[in-house]
């Protein structure tokens, strides 16, 4: 098989090789008993694919993820656009943003749990904060990257502010927005599961914590694998939407060609 034809298969081959190593090391006793063989994890997944409780947890996590992503994308895009377009807003908010952005979202979790309890609102709020930062950065740099010559030319030709936004700013910012949403999606899912795990809020995180606490390790790793597959599916979905939305963009036209 030619190297060019083999290249698309490399990720699959690498994953298969790692799983095979895991299976051999676990079955031979090299790994501790807390790490069961891949075959046991796979068997648990197959046996529980039709379990209602598991899919209820998946639905709860996806609900947290969707609400948090919508809120984070809206807030991040609004703040990033305002900071990039309005110098006064940028001066007022830069210090606050640079102070808050490095703080992990798990830090305020104990306070939120004390105030609101182990509720979905806590998960959504903190996961939305996690989604805000990549969206803010991408929007900020996207607006700043808009060609000033194109912007000035549109103004000279008499386009209104709304028309300049639609025909000049939006096409220039859209690639950054698509990347920001895709990054925020992954971060939001990770944050939501982490908040569910730590706060014992119903969802995949709480399910994972229950299995880990009770020593049901094949189920625990099965849930971990399921969350990884869920993240991969969501990322692939956003990549597909990005390709459709940006099929006019030079980078995507070159890839299609």
N, C-alpha and C positions, 0 to 999 in steps of 0.2 A: 504494500500500500504506500502511495506517495506521501511525503511529509505534509503536503498541503491538504490532502484528504484526511490525514490522521489528526491534524491540529484541532478540529472541532470535537474530537473524541477524547482529547487529553484530560479535560476536567472530569469526565465520567470515569476514565481509566484510573486517574489519581484517587478519586473517591473510593472506587472499588478496591484499590490496593490498600488504602488506609483501613477500610472496613475489614479486609482480610487479615491484616496485621492485628487489628483489635481482636478479632475472633480467635486467632491462634494464641495470642498472649493471654487472653482471658481463660480460654479453655485449658491451657497448659498450666494455669495457676501462677503465672508470672505477675499478673495484675491481682489486686486484692479482690475479695469477694464482693465488695461494694460496686465493682465494675463488672456486670454480667456480660456473657458473650453477645455478640451482635445477633446471633440466631434467636436467643431468648427475648431480646428487645423486639426483634421483628415479629416473633410469634405473638407477643403481647399486643403489638399494634394491630396485627391481622385479627386477633380474637376480639379486640375492642373497637374496631372501626364502626361497628353498628351500635355501640353503647350510647344510650341517650344522654347519660351524665357527662360523658366526654365531650359530646357535641354541644351540650348546653354550656359547658365551660368555654369552648371555642367561641360560641356566639357571644357570651358575656365579654370575653377579651376583645373580640372584633368590635363590639359596641363601644367599649372604652376607647379603643384605638380610633375609630371613626370620628367620634365626638371630639376627642383631643386633637386629632389631626386637623379637623375643620377649624377649630378655635385657634390652634397654633399657627396655621397657615394664614388665616385672616389677620390675626394680630401682628405676626411677623412681617407680612407683606405691607400692611398699613404703616407700621413703624419704620421699616426699612425704606419705603418709598418717601415718607415724610422727611426722614433724616437725610436722604440723598438729594431731595429736591429743594428743601428749605434750610438754608444755612443756620438760622436761629434755632430750629428744632434740633439740628445735629449738634450744635454747641450745648444745648440744654441736656440732651439725652446721652451723649457719648460717654460721659463719666459714669452714669448710672448703668448703662449697658455693659461697659467693660468691668464694672464691679460685680454685677449679678451673673454674667454669663459663665464664669468659671465655677460657680457654686453648683455642686451636684444636686439634682432634683430630689435626691433621697434625704438631703439634710433637713428640709422643713417638714418631712413626713411625720416625725413624732408629734410635732406641734399640731399639724393638721388632724392627726388621729385623735388627739386630745380634744380638739375643738369640735370636730365633725363626726368622729367615730370611724369605724372601718366601713366606709361607704364608697359607692361608685363615684360620687362627686370628688372625693379626694384623689382617686386614681386619674380621673379625667383632668382635673385641674393641674396636677403635677406633670402628667404626660404632655399636656398642652404647653406648659412652660418649656419642656424639653424640645418640642417641635418648633417653638417660636424662634430660637436662636439661629438654626441654619436657614430658615426662611427669611429672617431679617437680614442676614449677611448676604444671601444671594440676591435679594431684592435691592439692597443698597448698592452693591457693586454692579448689578444689572442696569440700574438707572444711571449710575455714574458712567457706564460704558457706552451709553447712547451717543452716536456720532453728533458732535455739536454742529458740524457743518450741515448735516441733514436737518437738525432742529432749527437752525437759523434760516436755512433755505425755506422751510415750511412757513416760518413766521413771515419772511419777506413776501411769499406768495399769498399771504393773507389768510392762512388757515387759522381757525379759532383754536383756543386752548384745548377744547374737547377733541377737535379733529387732529391736532398734533399728538394728543395722547393716544388716539386710536391708530393713526397711520404712521407715526414715527416712534414714539416711546414704547408702545406695547410690543411691536415686533422685535425691537431691540432687547427688551427685558424678558420676553417669553422664554428663550432658552435657559436663562438663569432661574426663572420661576419653576420651570419643569424640573431642573436639577434639584432645586431647593425642596420641592414637594417630594421627590423620590427619596432624598436623604432624610427629610423629616418623617416620612412614613416609617422607615426602618427604626429610627431613633424613638419614635412614638410607641411602636410595638414593644421594643425592648423596655422602655420606661414603664409602660402599662403593666407588663408581666412582672417587672421588678416590684412595682407598687403593690400588685396583688399578692405577690409572694411574701413581702415583708409585712404588709398590713392585714393579711388573711382576708382579703376582699375576694368574693367569688369570681372565678375565672381560671385560666390556665395556670397562673402563678400560684394561686391557693391550692389548686389540685396538685401541682408539683410539690409544694411544701408538705401537703398531707402524705403523699407517697414517700417522700424523703424521711419524714419524721417516723413513719411506721416501718421503715426499712424495706419497702417494696421497690427494690432497685430496678427491676426490669420495667415496671410501670413508670418509675421516675425518669429513666432514660428514654422511654417511649414518649413521654410528654415533651422532653427536651427535643427529641427528633421531630415531633409534630410541630413544635414552635418554629424550628428551623425551616421545615418545609413550608409553613405558613408564611414566614418572612420571605422565602424565595419566591413563592407564588405572587405575593403582593408586589415585590420588586419587579418581577417579570411583567406584571400587569401595568405598572406605571411606566416601565420602559416601552411597552407597546403603545401606550397612550402618548408618550413623548415622541415616538417616531411618527405617529399619525399627525400630531399637532405641529411637528417641525419638519414635515416632509419637504417644505419649501426651503429649509435652511441649507446653506452650502455643505455643511458637514454631513447631513443626512442624505442630500442628493448624491454626494460622492460615495457614500456607503452603499446606496441603492445601485448606483452605476457600477 
